[in-house]
Every structure is written in structure tokens, then in C-alpha cells.
Amino acid sequence: MHELRDDRAEAVAQAPASVGNVGVGFDILGHAVAGASDRVIVRRGAEPGVRVVEISGCVTDLPKSARNNTASVAVLEMVRQLGLGAVGLEIVVHKGIPLASGMGGSAASAVGAVAALNELLAERLPTPELYPFALAGESVTTGGAVPGDNVAASLLGGLTLCHPQPGTLPVRLPVPDTIWCALVHPEFQIRTKEARAILPEEFPLKTVVGQSANLAGLLAGCQSGNLDQIARSLQDLLIEPCRSPLIPGFADVKNAALQAGALGCSISGAGPSLFAWFSGEADADAGAAAMVAAFGRHAIAATFLCSPVNCPGVQVL
């Protein structure tokens, strides 16, 4: 049985954006991206129950119903599982990550909420143990399957692996400090439910074997620091061919990244954002500019973030 501490009435947590899938790891790989984040305040309320009292930032038209907001659903699940009883909690969400962008915005709100509530506990939980609560919040937007790639990355930071087996906690994986990500966000939306709906139920065995080899090669390359192996392996054979038609100019943008020296480039999560890995900050900046220019040639405005892949996860402020 857990209880809230008496010496603190409010906590603030900031959860970063993230890249889902990382190309070759559909629903199981993710990595954090510094430079965009959601900030969530959880505070003691005067009345029992969980309430979302304010939403601000780049997205404000989100549900305030406790059963329909990713942050509050995550908090409700944490309250239930930890046996906190009829506590009163108020939630304030400041969105710094656009939704339906392929940047892990819904996951970040859920992660920020559980990290803030954890700070109010008399006995705080280790950060990885917050994962199932945040995952419950993420379920609000997925409408069925609940992939944990964005949640794990926003929670732990760096490159993360999550197993779909219930009860399994995510782990942070080694990745060379020199690898930077350029995350380019075109100014239109793709809903996760829609992007999942176009995927086939089955893939040819040859394609699955090739994707498995690329996943293993990427992880081995990250472990050993072999950039050539990473570049050979960071190629999505499964999901990218299905989803790339949803993104106007995709081929040109990807080619711009590769021509700028990217180790690999693919769709971030459900899209429409694209990510590319580079060896170093300068190359990532130049590659991001080239990708934005390529979108511009298709009359699509875009913005970008550049971040080391090995960046922090959620932080209590």
C-alpha cells in the first residue's frame, strides 16, 4: 500500500519527444529526442478524484475528462494499482509536442503525469516501474494495440527496447554518443489509428527475415559502435513501404538525408515526421536543413529538431 507524502503538494515533470519504431523495430524500439517536451504538473486537490484542470501550449483542444485524457488515465491507473484510495489530484498539462506528428506527444503527456505523481509518493518507484501506468494512458490514442516504443523512450531516454509481453519492463540500450538524430516534422497530421489500419496482417517470410537481420544488425552496431553496420542495418523493409505513400515527397526527403550523409532515414512512428541518424551534430544540422528544403520543394512547410540519441528521458523539475 502506497501513500502520498505530507511535505509536498505539487510536482512538475518534463517528458521529451521521441522517435517510435526507429525504422527496423516496429512497436519495440524507440529513442528520446531533446528539444521538444510536454510539461505536466500534478498537485493535491481539495476534493477526491482525478481532474484535468488546465491544458495549454501548442495543443489545447484535448479532452479534460479524466477517462479520456492520456495524462489523467495514466494517473488513474497508477492510483488504482498502488492503492492510493480516494485521493484528490489535479493535473495541468502544457503541450510542447504536437499531436498526430510522429513525435510521441501522447506518450510524453502520460509519462510526465506518472513521473510527477511518483514524486508525490512517500516511497517513490524506480523509473522503469512507471512504464505500465504510462502505457495505460497511451491506450487512449491507439484504440486497441498499445505499443510501448514512445512511452519507453520518453520515460528512460536514449534508445530503448520494450517487449510486448505483459509485465515486462523496458530497457535502455547502448548507442554511440556520437550519433545524432534529425527529426523533421512536416506541418500536417497522420492519426496513429489510420496509419495502423493500412498495415497488412501478414508479410512474406523473406521480408520478415530481412527485417529481423536489420534489427539485429542495428543493435549489434550500436553495441559495438560500428557505424558502417548501423548504416547497413537502418533500413525498414516492413512498415515504410506501406506508410510512405501517406507522406508527400517522402522519397525526395529521404534521399536528401542520405545525400547529406545520413546513416539511415525512415518514418518516425506513424508519421508524418521523418527521422535520420547522423554521425555528429554538424552533419545532423546540415541533413535536417536538406530534409526541410526537400519538403519545401513539395510545397510542404516543415520544422526540425536535432538531438543526440543518448539524451535524457523524463525529468522532475
C-alpha positions in Angstrom: 0.0 0.0 0.0 1.4 3.4 -1.0 0.5 6.8 0.2 1.3 10.4 -0.7 3.9 12.3 1.2 2.9 15.1 3.6 5.7 17.5 2.9 4.9 18.2 -0.8 1.7 19.2 -2.5 2.8 19.6 -6.1 5.4 18.2 -8.6 6.4 19.1 -12.1 7.8 16.7 -14.7 9.0 17.2 -18.2 8.9 14.4 -20.7 10.7 14.5 -24.1 9.5 13.8 -27.6 10.5 10.5 -29.1 11.0 8.5 -32.3 8.9 5.4 -32.5 9.9 2.2 -34.2 13.4 3.5 -35.2 12.7 2.1 -38.6 13.5 -1.6 -38.0 11.9 -2.1 -34.6 8.1 -1.8 -35.2 6.4 -1.2 -31.8 9.5 -2.3 -29.8 12.3 0.3 -30.4 12.2 4.0 -29.6 14.5 6.8 -28.7 14.1 10.1 -27.0 14.6 13.4 -28.7 15.6 16.6 -26.8 14.3 20.0 -27.7 10.5 19.4 -27.5 8.7 18.1 -24.4 5.4 18.1 -22.5 5.4 19.5 -19.0 2.9 18.1 -16.5 2.0 19.4 -13.1 0.3 17.0 -10.6 -0.9 18.5 -7.3 -3.0 17.7 -4.3 -6.7 18.6 -4.8 -9.3 19.6 -2.2 -11.8 17.0 -3.4 -11.4 13.3 -4.1 -10.8 12.2 -7.6 -8.5 13.0 -10.6 -9.2 16.1 -12.6 -7.5 17.8 -15.6 -7.8 21.5 -14.7 -5.8 23.1 -17.4 -4.3 22.4 -20.9 -2.1 24.9 -22.6 0.7 25.1 -25.2 0.7 24.0 -28.8 -2.4 21.9 -28.4 -5.3 23.0 -26.2 -8.4 21.2 -27.6 -7.8 18.0 -25.7 -10.3 16.2 -23.5 -10.4 17.2 -19.9 -12.5 14.2 -18.9 -10.3 12.1 -16.7 -11.3 8.9 -18.6 -10.3 10.4 -22.0 -7.0 12.3 -21.5 -3.7 10.3 -21.7 -2.2 12.1 -18.7 -5.2 11.5 -16.4 -5.8 7.9 -17.5 -2.2 7.2 -16.6 -2.6 8.8 -13.2 -5.9 6.9 -12.6 -4.2 3.6 -13.3 -1.3 4.5 -11.0 -3.8 5.4 -8.2 -5.7 2.2 -8.7 -2.7 -0.1 -8.8 -0.9 1.5 -5.9 -4.0 1.6 -3.7 -3.9 5.3 -3.1 -7.6 5.3 -2.5 -9.9 8.4 -2.8 -7.1 10.9 -3.1 -7.7 14.3 -4.8 -5.3 15.1 -7.6 -5.3 18.0 -10.2 -3.4 17.8 -13.4 -2.1 20.7 -15.5 -0.7 19.8 -19.0 1.5 22.1 -21.1 1.9 20.6 -24.5 5.2 21.3 -26.2 4.8 18.4 -28.7 2.2 18.5 -31.5 -0.2 15.5 -31.7 -0.5 13.2 -34.7 3.0 14.2 -35.6 5.1 11.1 -35.1 6.9 12.7 -32.2 5.4 10.8 -29.3 3.2 13.6 -28.0 0.5 11.4 -26.3 3.2 9.2 -24.7 5.0 12.3 -23.3 1.9 13.6 -21.6 1.3 10.2 -19.9 5.0 9.8 -18.9 5.1 13.3 -17.5 2.0 12.7 -15.4 3.2 9.5 -13.8 6.6 10.9 -13.1 5.1 13.9 -11.4 2.8 11.7 -9.3 5.7 9.5 -8.4 7.4 12.5 -6.9 4.5 12.9 -4.6 4.7 9.4 -3.2 6.1 8.7 0.3 8.1 5.9 -1.3 8.9 6.6 -4.9 9.1 3.8 -7.5 12.1 3.2 -9.8 11.5 5.0 -13.1 11.1 1.8 -15.2 8.3 0.7 -13.0 6.2 3.7 -14.1 6.0 2.2 -17.6 2.7 0.2 -17.2 0.9 3.2 -15.9 2.0 5.5 -18.7 1.2 2.7 -21.2 -2.4 2.7 -19.9 -2.5 6.4 -20.7 -1.2 5.8 -24.2 -4.0 3.4 -24.8 -6.4 6.3 -25.1 -5.0 7.3 -28.5 -4.2 3.9 -30.0 -7.7 2.4 -29.9 -6.6 -1.2 -29.4 -3.0 -2.4 -29.5 -0.8 -0.4 -27.1 2.8 -0.2 -28.4 5.2 1.0 -25.8 8.0 2.3 -28.0 7.3 6.0 -27.5 6.4 5.6 -23.8 9.6 3.7 -23.1 11.8 6.2 -24.9 10.2 9.2 -23.2 10.5 7.6 -19.8 14.0 6.2 -19.9 15.7 8.3 -22.5 18.2 7.2 -25.1 17.5 4.1 -27.3 15.0 1.7 -25.6 13.6 -1.7 -26.2 10.2 -2.8 -24.9 8.8 -6.3 -25.1 5.1 -6.7 -25.9 4.7 -9.4 -23.3 2.6 -8.1 -20.4 4.6 -7.4 -17.2 7.9 -6.9 -19.0 9.6 -3.6 -18.3 11.6 -1.7 -21.0 15.4 -1.4 -21.0 17.7 1.3 -22.2 20.2 0.1 -24.9 23.7 1.3 -25.6 24.2 3.6 -28.5 27.3 5.6 -29.5 27.3 9.1 -28.1 28.4 10.5 -31.4 25.1 9.6 -33.1 22.7 12.5 -33.6 19.1 12.4 -34.8 17.5 14.9 -37.2 13.7 14.8 -36.6 11.8 16.7 -39.3 8.1 17.5 -38.8 6.0 18.4 -41.9 3.0 20.6 -41.0 0.2 18.0 -41.5 -1.1 15.2 -39.4 -1.4 11.4 -39.6 -3.5 9.7 -37.0 -2.0 6.6 -35.4 -5.2 4.6 -35.8 -5.3 5.4 -39.6 -1.6 4.6 -40.0 -2.1 1.2 -38.3 -5.2 0.4 -40.3 -3.3 0.3 -43.6 -0.8 -2.3 -42.5 -1.3 -5.9 -43.7 -1.9 -8.7 -41.2 0.9 -10.8 -42.8 4.2 -10.2 -44.6 6.3 -12.5 -46.8 8.7 -14.7 -44.9 11.7 -13.3 -46.9 10.8 -9.8 -45.8 10.4 -10.7 -42.2 13.8 -12.4 -42.2 15.4 -9.4 -43.8 13.9 -7.1 -41.2 15.0 -9.4 -38.4 18.5 -9.2 -39.7 18.4 -5.4 -39.9 17.1 -5.2 -36.3 19.9 -7.5 -35.0 22.4 -5.6 -37.1 21.4 -2.2 -35.8 21.5 -3.4 -32.2 24.9 -5.1 -32.7 26.2 -2.0 -34.4 25.0 0.2 -31.6 26.6 -2.1 -29.0 30.0 -2.2 -30.8 30.0 1.4 -32.1 30.3 0.1 -35.7 28.7 3.0 -37.8 29.1 1.0 -41.0 27.0 -1.8 -39.6 24.4 0.7 -38.3 24.2 2.2 -41.8 23.7 -1.2 -43.5 21.0 -2.1 -41.0 18.9 1.0 -40.6 16.6 0.1 -43.4 12.9 -0.6 -42.8 11.6 -3.3 -45.1 8.2 -3.8 -43.4 6.4 -0.7 -42.4 8.0 2.1 -44.5 6.8 0.7 -47.9 3.2 0.7 -46.5 3.2 4.1 -44.9 5.4 6.2 -47.1 2.6 6.9 -49.7 0.9 8.8 -46.8 3.7 11.4 -46.8 4.0 13.6 -49.9 7.6 13.9 -51.0 8.8 11.1 -48.8 11.3 9.7 -51.3 12.8 13.1 -52.0 13.2 13.9 -48.3 14.8 10.5 -47.5 17.2 10.9 -50.5 18.1 14.4 -49.2 19.0 12.9 -45.9 21.1 10.1 -47.4 22.8 12.5 -49.7 23.7 14.6 -46.7 25.4 11.6 -45.1 22.7 10.1 -43.0 23.3 6.6 -41.6 19.7 5.9 -42.3 16.3 7.6 -42.6 12.8 6.5 -42.1 9.3 7.4 -40.7 9.1 8.3 -37.1 6.3 6.3 -35.5 3.1 6.6 -37.5 4.4 9.7 -39.3 4.4 12.2 -40.8 7.7 13.1 -39.2 10.8 11.6 -40.6 14.0 10.9 -38.6 17.6 10.4 -39.8 20.6 9.3 -37.9 23.9 11.1 -38.4 27.5 10.9 -37.1 27.8 14.1 -35.2 25.8 17.3 -34.6 27.1 19.3 -37.6 26.0 16.6 -40.0 22.6 16.3 -38.3 22.1 20.1 -38.6 23.0 20.1 -42.3 20.9 17.0 -43.0 17.9 18.4 -41.3 18.1 21.6 -43.4 18.3 19.5 -46.5 15.3 17.5 -45.5 13.2 20.6 -44.7 14.2 22.0 -48.1 13.1 18.8 -49.8 9.7 19.0 -48.2 9.6 22.7 -49.4 10.0 21.5 -53.0 6.7 19.7 -52.5 5.1 22.8 -51.1 5.1 21.4 -47.5 6.4 23.5 -44.6 8.4 21.7 -42.1 10.4 22.2 -38.9 13.1 20.2 -37.3 14.9 19.2 -34.1 18.4 17.9 -33.8 19.3 15.9 -30.7 21.9 13.3 -29.6 20.2 9.9 -29.5 21.6 9.4 -26.0 19.6 12.2 -24.4 17.7 12.1 -21.0 14.2 10.8 -20.5 11.6 12.3 -18.2 12.9 14.7 -15.6 11.3 16.0 -12.4 11.8 19.8 -12.3 
